[in-house]
Amino acid sequence: MTNSNIYKVEQASQDLEIWSNLRFAIAKSSGFKRWQQEQDINEQSDLDLMVRRYLKETLETLAY
């Protein structure tokens, strides 16, 4: 592997770790829990998809 490829793999690994930590923190937040209750979403749903949807809706609301 070239140095460029190694850097890309390392960066992707770091990005994945950051997203994992961020997703966990968001899922534990009171805002996310309240949103989850308002949406009547099953807690067994895909956490990644729920957090992405929550962030999208939150950012859309803030854009107004």
N, CA, C and O atoms as a GROMACS GRO file, in nm:
protein
  256
    1MET      N    1   0.084  -0.119   0.000
    1MET     CA    2   0.000   0.000   0.000
    1MET      C    3   0.088   0.124   0.000
    1MET      O    4   0.190   0.128   0.068
    2THR      N    5   0.048   0.223  -0.074
    2THR     CA    6   0.123   0.348  -0.074
    2THR      C    7   0.086   0.428   0.050
    2THR      O    8  -0.014   0.401   0.117
    3ASN      N    9   0.168   0.528   0.079
    3ASN     CA   10   0.140   0.613   0.195
    3ASN      C   11   0.005   0.681   0.183
    3ASN      O   12  -0.064   0.700   0.283
    4SER      N   13  -0.033   0.717   0.062
    4SER     CA   14  -0.162   0.782   0.038
    4SER      C   15  -0.277   0.690   0.077
    4SER      O   16  -0.373   0.733   0.141
    5ASN      N   17  -0.267   0.564   0.038
    5ASN     CA   18  -0.372   0.467   0.071
    5ASN      C   19  -0.378   0.440   0.220
    5ASN      O   20  -0.487   0.426   0.277
    6ILE      N   21  -0.263   0.433   0.283
    6ILE     CA   22  -0.259   0.411   0.428
    6ILE      C   23  -0.326   0.527   0.499
    6ILE      O   24  -0.403   0.506   0.593
    7TYR      N   25  -0.297   0.649   0.455
    7TYR     CA   26  -0.358   0.767   0.515
    7TYR      C   27  -0.510   0.762   0.500
    7TYR      O   28  -0.583   0.793   0.594
    8LYS      N   29  -0.558   0.725   0.382
    8LYS     CA   30  -0.702   0.718   0.358
    8LYS      C   31  -0.768   0.616   0.449
    8LYS      O   32  -0.877   0.640   0.500
    9VAL      N   33  -0.705   0.502   0.468
    9VAL     CA   34  -0.760   0.398   0.556
    9VAL      C   35  -0.763   0.447   0.700
    9VAL      O   36  -0.862   0.429   0.771
   10GLU      N   37  -0.654   0.509   0.744
   10GLU     CA   38  -0.648   0.562   0.879
   10GLU      C   39  -0.752   0.672   0.900
   10GLU      O   40  -0.816   0.676   1.004
   11GLN      N   41  -0.768   0.760   0.802
   11GLN     CA   42  -0.866   0.868   0.812
   11GLN      C   43  -1.007   0.812   0.818
   11GLN      O   44  -1.090   0.860   0.896
   12ALA      N   45  -1.035   0.712   0.736
   12ALA     CA   46  -1.168   0.650   0.736
   12ALA      C   47  -1.196   0.585   0.872
   12ALA      O   48  -1.308   0.592   0.922
   13SER      N   49  -1.097   0.524   0.930
   13SER     CA   50  -1.112   0.462   1.061
   13SER      C   51  -1.139   0.567   1.168
   13SER      O   52  -1.223   0.547   1.256
   14GLN      N   53  -1.068   0.678   1.162
   14GLN     CA   54  -1.090   0.787   1.257
   14GLN      C   55  -1.228   0.848   1.239
   14GLN      O   56  -1.295   0.878   1.338
   15ASP      N   57  -1.270   0.866   1.115
   15ASP     CA   58  -1.403   0.922   1.087
   15ASP      C   59  -1.511   0.831   1.144
   15ASP      O   60  -1.609   0.878   1.202
   16LEU      N   61  -1.494   0.701   1.126
   16LEU     CA   62  -1.592   0.604   1.177
   16LEU      C   63  -1.598   0.609   1.330
   16LEU      O   64  -1.707   0.601   1.388
   17GLU      N   65  -1.484   0.622   1.393
   17GLU     CA   66  -1.480   0.631   1.539
   17GLU      C   67  -1.547   0.759   1.588
   17GLU      O   68  -1.621   0.757   1.686
   18ILE      N   69  -1.523   0.870   1.520
   18ILE     CA   70  -1.585   0.997   1.557
   18ILE      C   71  -1.736   0.988   1.542
   18ILE      O   72  -1.810   1.029   1.631
   19TRP      N   73  -1.783   0.934   1.429
   19TRP     CA   74  -1.927   0.921   1.406
   19TRP      C   75  -1.990   0.830   1.512
   19TRP      O   76  -2.098   0.860   1.562
   20SER      N   77  -1.923   0.722   1.546
   20SER     CA   78  -1.975   0.630   1.646
   20SER      C   79  -1.992   0.700   1.780
   20SER      O   80  -2.095   0.685   1.846
   21ASN      N   81  -1.892   0.776   1.822
   21ASN     CA   82  -1.898   0.849   1.949
   21ASN      C   83  -2.005   0.958   1.945
   21ASN      O   84  -2.079   0.978   2.042
   22LEU      N   85  -2.014   1.029   1.834
   22LEU     CA   86  -2.114   1.134   1.819
   22LEU      C   87  -2.255   1.076   1.821
   22LEU      O   88  -2.343   1.130   1.888
   23ARG      N   89  -2.275   0.967   1.749
   23ARG     CA   90  -2.406   0.901   1.744
   23ARG      C   91  -2.448   0.857   1.885
   23ARG      O   92  -2.564   0.874   1.923
   24PHE      N   93  -2.356   0.802   1.960
   24PHE     CA   94  -2.384   0.758   2.096
   24PHE      C   95  -2.423   0.876   2.184
   24PHE      O   96  -2.520   0.868   2.260
   25ALA      N   97  -2.349   0.985   2.175
   25ALA     CA   98  -2.377   1.104   2.256
   25ALA      C   99  -2.514   1.164   2.221
   25ALA      O  100  -2.589   1.202   2.311
   26ILE      N  101  -2.545   1.171   2.093
   26ILE     CA  102  -2.674   1.224   2.050
   26ILE      C  103  -2.787   1.136   2.101
   26ILE      O  104  -2.888   1.187   2.149
   27ALA      N  105  -2.770   1.004   2.090
   27ALA     CA  106  -2.874   0.911   2.132
   27ALA      C  107  -2.903   0.921   2.282
   27ALA      O  108  -3.013   0.889   2.326
   28LYS      N  109  -2.806   0.964   2.359
   28LYS     CA  110  -2.824   0.978   2.504
   28LYS      C  111  -2.879   1.115   2.544
   28LYS      O  112  -2.911   1.137   2.660
   29SER      N  113  -2.889   1.207   2.448
   29SER     CA  114  -2.931   1.343   2.481
   29SER      C  115  -3.082   1.350   2.506
   29SER      O  116  -3.159   1.270   2.452
   30SER      N  117  -3.121   1.446   2.588
   30SER     CA  118  -3.264   1.462   2.620
   30SER      C  119  -3.342   1.505   2.496
   30SER      O  120  -3.458   1.465   2.480
   31GLY      N  121  -3.282   1.586   2.410
   31GLY     CA  122  -3.350   1.630   2.288
   31GLY      C  123  -3.382   1.513   2.196
   31GLY      O  124  -3.491   1.506   2.140
   32PHE      N  125  -3.287   1.423   2.182
   32PHE     CA  126  -3.309   1.306   2.097
   32PHE      C  127  -3.416   1.216   2.157
   32PHE      O  128  -3.502   1.165   2.085
   33LYS      N  129  -3.412   1.197   2.288
   33LYS     CA  130  -3.512   1.112   2.353
   33LYS      C  131  -3.651   1.171   2.340
   33LYS      O  132  -3.748   1.098   2.317
   34ARG      N  133  -3.662   1.302   2.354
   34ARG     CA  134  -3.791   1.369   2.339
   34ARG      C  135  -3.841   1.355   2.194
   34ARG      O  136  -3.958   1.325   2.171
   35TRP      N  137  -3.752   1.377   2.099
   35TRP     CA  138  -3.788   1.362   1.958
   35TRP      C  139  -3.834   1.220   1.930
   35TRP      O  140  -3.932   1.198   1.857
   36GLN      N  141  -3.765   1.124   1.987
   36GLN     CA  142  -3.800   0.983   1.968
   36GLN      C  143  -3.942   0.955   2.019
   36GLN      O  144  -4.018   0.883   1.955
   37GLN      N  145  -3.976   1.012   2.134
   37GLN     CA  146  -4.110   0.993   2.190
   37GLN      C  147  -4.215   1.061   2.102
   37GLN      O  148  -4.322   1.005   2.078
   38GLU      N  149  -4.184   1.180   2.054
   38GLU     CA  150  -4.278   1.253   1.968
   38GLU      C  151  -4.303   1.178   1.838
   38GLU      O  152  -4.414   1.182   1.784
   39GLN      N  153  -4.201   1.112   1.788
   39GLN     CA  154  -4.213   1.038   1.663
   39GLN      C  155  -4.272   0.900   1.684
   39GLN      O  156  -4.307   0.831   1.588
   40ASP      N  157  -4.284   0.859   1.810
   40ASP     CA  158  -4.332   0.725   1.845
   40ASP      C  159  -4.249   0.619   1.773
   40ASP      O  160  -4.303   0.528   1.709
   41ILE      N  161  -4.118   0.634   1.784
   41ILE     CA  162  -4.025   0.543   1.717
   41ILE      C  163  -3.984   0.434   1.815
   41ILE      O  164  -3.952   0.460   1.931
   42ASN      N  165  -3.985   0.314   1.767
   42ASN     CA  166  -3.942   0.198   1.846
   42ASN      C  167  -3.792   0.210   1.875
   42ASN      O  168  -3.713   0.237   1.785
   43GLU      N  169  -3.755   0.192   2.000
   43GLU     CA  170  -3.614   0.203   2.038
   43GLU      C  171  -3.528   0.096   1.974
   43GLU      O  172  -3.406   0.106   1.975
   44GLN      N  173  -3.590  -0.006   1.919
   44GLN     CA  174  -3.514  -0.113   1.854
   44GLN      C  175  -3.480  -0.079   1.708
   44GLN      O  176  -3.412  -0.156   1.640
   45SER      N  177  -3.527   0.036   1.662
   45SER     CA  178  -3.498   0.078   1.526
   45SER      C  179  -3.348   0.102   1.510
   45SER      O  180  -3.275   0.113   1.609
   46ASP      N  181  -3.303   0.110   1.388
   46ASP     CA  182  -3.162   0.130   1.356
   46ASP      C  183  -3.116   0.266   1.410
   46ASP      O  184  -3.161   0.371   1.365
   47LEU      N  185  -3.026   0.263   1.508
   47LEU     CA  186  -2.981   0.386   1.574
   47LEU      C  187  -2.916   0.481   1.474
   47LEU      O  188  -2.938   0.602   1.482
   48ASP      N  189  -2.839   0.431   1.383
   48ASP     CA  190  -2.772   0.516   1.284
   48ASP      C  191  -2.875   0.593   1.203
   48ASP      O  192  -2.862   0.714   1.184
   49LEU      N  193  -2.977   0.525   1.156
   49LEU     CA  194  -3.081   0.591   1.076
   49LEU      C  195  -3.160   0.691   1.158
   49LEU      O  196  -3.194   0.799   1.110
   50MET      N  197  -3.190   0.657   1.283
   50MET     CA  198  -3.266   0.748   1.369
   50MET      C  199  -3.187   0.876   1.395
   50MET      O  200  -3.243   0.986   1.389
   51VAL      N  201  -3.058   0.862   1.426
   51VAL     CA  202  -2.976   0.980   1.455
   51VAL      C  203  -2.963   1.067   1.330
   51VAL      O  204  -2.970   1.190   1.340
   52ARG      N  205  -2.945   1.006   1.215
   52ARG     CA  206  -2.936   1.083   1.091
   52ARG      C  207  -3.067   1.160   1.065
   52ARG      O  208  -3.065   1.277   1.027
   53ARG      N  209  -3.179   1.093   1.088
   53ARG     CA  210  -3.309   1.158   1.067
   53ARG      C  211  -3.328   1.272   1.167
   53ARG      O  212  -3.374   1.380   1.130
   54TYR      N  213  -3.293   1.247   1.292
   54TYR     CA  214  -3.302   1.350   1.397
   54TYR      C  215  -3.217   1.472   1.360
   54TYR      O  216  -3.264   1.585   1.370
   55LEU      N  217  -3.093   1.448   1.318
   55LEU     CA  218  -3.006   1.559   1.282
   55LEU      C  219  -3.060   1.635   1.162
   55LEU      O  220  -3.057   1.758   1.160
   56LYS      N  221  -3.110   1.564   1.063
   56LYS     CA  222  -3.166   1.629   0.944
   56LYS      C  223  -3.284   1.717   0.981
   56LYS      O  224  -3.292   1.832   0.939
   57GLU      N  225  -3.377   1.662   1.060
   57GLU     CA  226  -3.495   1.739   1.099
   57GLU      C  227  -3.459   1.857   1.188
   57GLU      O  228  -3.517   1.965   1.175
   58THR      N  229  -3.364   1.838   1.276
   58THR     CA  230  -3.320   1.946   1.364
   58THR      C  231  -3.256   2.059   1.284
   58THR      O  232  -3.285   2.177   1.306
   59LEU      N  233  -3.171   2.022   1.190
   59LEU     CA  234  -3.105   2.125   1.108
   59LEU      C  235  -3.204   2.196   1.018
   59LEU      O  236  -3.191   2.316   0.994
   60GLU      N  237  -3.303   2.123   0.966
   60GLU     CA  238  -3.407   2.187   0.885
   60GLU      C  239  -3.485   2.288   0.967
   60GLU      O  240  -3.519   2.396   0.918
   61THR      N  241  -3.515   2.252   1.091
   61THR     CA  242  -3.588   2.343   1.180
   61THR      C  243  -3.504   2.467   1.211
   61THR      O  244  -3.556   2.579   1.211
   62LEU      N  245  -3.377   2.448   1.236
   62LEU     CA  246  -3.289   2.560   1.266
   62LEU      C  247  -3.268   2.652   1.146
   62LEU      O  248  -3.237   2.770   1.162
   63ALA      N  249  -3.285   2.598   1.026
   63ALA     CA  250  -3.265   2.677   0.905
   63ALA      C  251  -3.375   2.781   0.885
   63ALA      O  252  -3.356   2.878   0.812
   64TYR      N  253  -3.490   2.760   0.949
   64TYR     CA  254  -3.600   2.856   0.933
   64TYR      C  255  -3.575   2.973   1.016
   64TYR      O  256  -3.656   3.066   1.017
   0.00000   0.00000   0.00000
